[in-house]
């Protein structure tokens, strides 16, 4: 079982579900390592967005109110930082603000950027997991260290029935190394 293959299998499985939609940059168009994991997802489930991470995170929340399960893709943790207001002040606070009336299965997919074979510089390889865990009370963060963790983690994020969003953190270097 290979890291990339398990990611692709997970995206194909999520893509087969009626209520899912994939949103982000390089979702419907090539552009990142994550793009290749979506190549067999039905095209009508891929919503390509401009580089506007706060808008994307806000759209993710809004879609969840409409019984859609968004898989919001930010190719690197560093890009999630641009959507931090929506993530920390809205998605994380939804259980309290909505008095637990909203059942949303928000899935946020991100990555610790790859450093090999070419280091893209420090603004693309951050790992902010620990910091986000400290400031978010109602979001589950899952680091995907090994291939065998990937499919069960995405499956659990989809199947759970609570108010907790899930952020799944991949490792860009593992796409070709594991």
TAJO-V113004 format. One record per residue. PSI is psi in radians with two decimals (* if undefined). BURIAL is I if it has 9 or more other ideal C-beta (glycine too) atoms within 8 Angstrom, else O. D_LAST is the distance of its C-alpha to the last C-alpha in Angstrom with 2 decimals. Layout:
BEGIN
psi=PSI burial=BURIAL d_last=D_LAST
psi=PSI burial=BURIAL d_last=D_LAST
END
This chain:
BEGIN
psi=2.22 burial=O d_last=8.59
psi=2.59 burial=O d_last=5.76
psi=-0.96 burial=I d_last=5.48
psi=-0.77 burial=I d_last=7.98
psi=-0.66 burial=I d_last=9.93
psi=-0.63 burial=I d_last=10.58
psi=-0.80 burial=I d_last=11.79
psi=-0.76 burial=I d_last=13.92
psi=-0.72 burial=I d_last=15.22
psi=-0.76 burial=I d_last=16.22
psi=-0.68 burial=I d_last=17.98
psi=-0.74 burial=I d_last=19.70
psi=-0.83 burial=I d_last=20.90
psi=-0.67 burial=I d_last=22.20
psi=-0.36 burial=I d_last=23.74
psi=-0.14 burial=O d_last=25.70
psi=2.37 burial=I d_last=27.49
psi=-0.66 burial=O d_last=30.93
psi=0.10 burial=O d_last=30.99
psi=2.64 burial=I d_last=27.71
psi=2.49 burial=I d_last=27.57
psi=2.19 burial=I d_last=24.87
psi=2.60 burial=I d_last=26.28
psi=-2.98 burial=I d_last=25.34
psi=2.51 burial=I d_last=24.91
psi=0.68 burial=I d_last=23.05
psi=-0.88 burial=I d_last=23.09
psi=-0.22 burial=O d_last=25.57
psi=2.63 burial=O d_last=25.11
psi=2.74 burial=O d_last=22.20
psi=-0.39 burial=O d_last=21.38
psi=2.97 burial=O d_last=18.00
psi=-0.51 burial=I d_last=14.37
psi=-0.51 burial=I d_last=15.36
psi=-0.71 burial=I d_last=18.20
psi=-0.40 burial=I d_last=16.27
psi=-0.20 burial=I d_last=15.24
psi=0.05 burial=I d_last=19.03
psi=-0.40 burial=O d_last=20.34
psi=0.11 burial=O d_last=21.57
psi=2.39 burial=I d_last=22.96
psi=2.33 burial=O d_last=26.76
psi=-0.54 burial=O d_last=28.08
psi=-0.08 burial=O d_last=30.76
psi=0.02 burial=I d_last=28.21
psi=1.99 burial=I d_last=26.83
psi=1.80 burial=I d_last=29.02
psi=2.32 burial=I d_last=28.46
psi=2.72 burial=I d_last=29.86
psi=3.03 burial=O d_last=31.03
psi=1.62 burial=O d_last=29.67
psi=1.28 burial=O d_last=31.52
psi=-0.66 burial=I d_last=29.22
psi=-0.74 burial=I d_last=32.13
psi=-0.76 burial=O d_last=33.51
psi=-0.80 burial=I d_last=30.19
psi=-0.67 burial=I d_last=29.92
psi=-0.72 burial=I d_last=33.59
psi=-0.64 burial=I d_last=33.15
psi=-0.84 burial=I d_last=30.33
psi=-0.82 burial=I d_last=32.86
psi=-0.73 burial=O d_last=35.64
psi=-0.62 burial=I d_last=33.78
psi=-0.45 burial=I d_last=33.07
psi=-0.33 burial=O d_last=36.86
psi=0.39 burial=O d_last=37.28
psi=0.43 burial=O d_last=35.25
psi=2.52 burial=I d_last=32.33
psi=1.75 burial=I d_last=28.83
psi=2.41 burial=I d_last=27.34
psi=1.76 burial=I d_last=23.67
psi=2.08 burial=I d_last=24.16
psi=2.08 burial=I d_last=21.42
psi=1.90 burial=I d_last=21.39
psi=-0.40 burial=I d_last=18.63
psi=2.64 burial=I d_last=18.80
psi=-0.69 burial=I d_last=20.39
psi=-0.52 burial=I d_last=22.99
psi=-0.51 burial=I d_last=24.30
psi=-0.56 burial=I d_last=24.74
psi=-0.56 burial=I d_last=27.22
psi=-0.26 burial=O d_last=29.50
psi=0.30 burial=I d_last=29.79
psi=-0.62 burial=O d_last=30.33
psi=-0.88 burial=I d_last=33.94
psi=-0.68 burial=I d_last=33.17
psi=-0.89 burial=I d_last=30.26
psi=-0.73 burial=I d_last=32.14
psi=-0.23 burial=O d_last=35.72
psi=-1.05 burial=I d_last=35.43
psi=-0.80 burial=I d_last=32.32
psi=-0.56 burial=I d_last=32.15
psi=-0.04 burial=I d_last=35.95
psi=-0.77 burial=I d_last=36.31
psi=-0.73 burial=I d_last=36.96
psi=-0.80 burial=O d_last=39.83
psi=-0.66 burial=O d_last=41.20
psi=0.15 burial=I d_last=41.08
psi=0.69 burial=O d_last=42.39
psi=0.42 burial=O d_last=39.52
psi=-0.34 burial=O d_last=40.92
psi=2.28 burial=I d_last=37.86
psi=1.72 burial=O d_last=35.02
psi=2.39 burial=I d_last=32.14
psi=1.09 burial=I d_last=28.55
psi=2.28 burial=I d_last=27.25
psi=2.12 burial=I d_last=23.50
psi=2.18 burial=I d_last=22.24
psi=2.18 burial=I d_last=18.80
psi=-3.11 burial=I d_last=17.74
psi=2.61 burial=I d_last=15.06
psi=2.02 burial=I d_last=14.93
psi=2.59 burial=I d_last=15.15
psi=2.56 burial=I d_last=12.92
psi=-0.18 burial=O d_last=14.57
psi=2.41 burial=O d_last=13.00
psi=-0.15 burial=O d_last=14.37
psi=2.20 burial=O d_last=17.39
psi=2.09 burial=O d_last=18.44
psi=0.08 burial=I d_last=20.29
psi=2.89 burial=O d_last=22.51
psi=-0.39 burial=O d_last=22.83
psi=0.04 burial=O d_last=24.11
psi=0.07 burial=I d_last=20.70
psi=0.37 burial=I d_last=18.30
psi=2.65 burial=I d_last=20.16
psi=1.80 burial=O d_last=19.12
psi=0.31 burial=I d_last=22.32
psi=-0.91 burial=I d_last=21.28
psi=-0.73 burial=O d_last=23.69
psi=-0.77 burial=O d_last=26.52
psi=-0.64 burial=I d_last=26.29
psi=-0.56 burial=O d_last=26.21
psi=-0.53 burial=O d_last=29.44
psi=-0.11 burial=O d_last=31.25
psi=2.14 burial=I d_last=30.23
psi=-0.42 burial=O d_last=31.82
psi=0.54 burial=I d_last=30.95
psi=2.37 burial=I d_last=27.37
psi=2.25 burial=O d_last=24.38
psi=2.22 burial=I d_last=21.31
psi=2.01 burial=I d_last=17.97
psi=2.27 burial=O d_last=14.89
psi=1.51 burial=I d_last=11.69
psi=-0.57 burial=O d_last=9.66
psi=2.62 burial=O d_last=7.78
psi=-0.67 burial=I d_last=7.31
psi=-0.21 burial=O d_last=10.67
psi=-0.42 burial=I d_last=12.42
psi=-1.06 burial=I d_last=12.23
psi=-0.83 burial=I d_last=14.84
psi=-0.62 burial=O d_last=17.22
psi=-0.78 burial=I d_last=17.27
psi=-0.65 burial=I d_last=18.22
psi=-0.79 burial=I d_last=20.56
psi=-0.72 burial=I d_last=22.23
psi=-0.64 burial=I d_last=22.69
psi=-0.75 burial=I d_last=24.45
psi=-0.35 burial=O d_last=26.50
psi=2.74 burial=I d_last=27.78
psi=1.20 burial=O d_last=31.44
psi=-2.95 burial=O d_last=32.21
psi=0.29 burial=I d_last=32.79
psi=2.12 burial=I d_last=29.54
psi=2.73 burial=I d_last=27.15
psi=2.26 burial=I d_last=23.41
psi=2.06 burial=I d_last=21.16
psi=2.18 burial=I d_last=17.46
psi=2.01 burial=I d_last=15.42
psi=2.98 burial=I d_last=12.01
psi=1.98 burial=I d_last=10.15
psi=-0.64 burial=I d_last=10.55
psi=-0.44 burial=I d_last=8.52
psi=-0.27 burial=I d_last=5.19
psi=-0.64 burial=I d_last=6.59
psi=-0.16 burial=O d_last=6.05
psi=-0.44 burial=O d_last=3.79
psi=* burial=O d_last=0.00
END
